[in-house]
Amino acid sequence: MKRLIQARKFYATLPHKLDAAQIEWFDAQPDLEKAIEFSEKLDGETLLGGEMRLSFKPKNDTTS
């Protein structure tokens, strides 16, 4: 009976713990918006009028 009560309490508080852990993880991640670069060519090379490109350039060396 005690295990059943403990399991019920665990699963009742689990969503709140997961939400808090997710927010904490996102806050610990570096800001990557500044490393994203958007470029557009309006040369008319494609049917839609030009080339659009979104590229990511990391701030830190990620090869090591």
N, C-alpha and C positions, 0 to 999 in steps of 0.2 A: 504494500500500500504506500509506503514511504517513497519507493522508487517511482511510482506512478505520479505522486504529487510533485516530486522533483522534476520529472520529465515534463509535466504540464507547465511548471514555472519556467523551465528552460525554453520551451517552445513559445511561451507567451512573451518572453523578453527577447527572443532571438531577432525578430525583424528590427527592433530598435538598436540592438547591438550592431547588426550588419549595416544599418544606415549610418550610424556614427562612425564605424570603421571605414566605410566608403568615403565619407566626407573628409575624414582625417587623411586618407590616402591621396585623394585629389588635391588637398591643400599642400601635401608634401611634394607634389610633382612640380618640376620646373615649368615656368611660363614659356610655352612654345609658339605663341602667336607671333612674336617678333621674328622668328626664324622662318616663317612661311612667306614666300614671295610669289606674287601674281604678276604675270606678264601677258600682254596681248599684242598681236600684230594685226593691223588692219590693211594688209596688202591685197586682200581679195584672193588669196591663194586657194581657199577652199570654197565649197558651195555656200557655206554660211557666212562668208565674208572675211575670215581671217583665223588665225591660230590663237587659242587661249591656253595658257599653261599655268598650273599651280605647282610649285616645287617647295620642298622642305630642305633647308640647309641647317644642320644641327650646329649649335654654338660650341659644343665640346666635341673633341675627337672621339668617335664611337668605335674606332677600329681596334682598340686595345682590349 
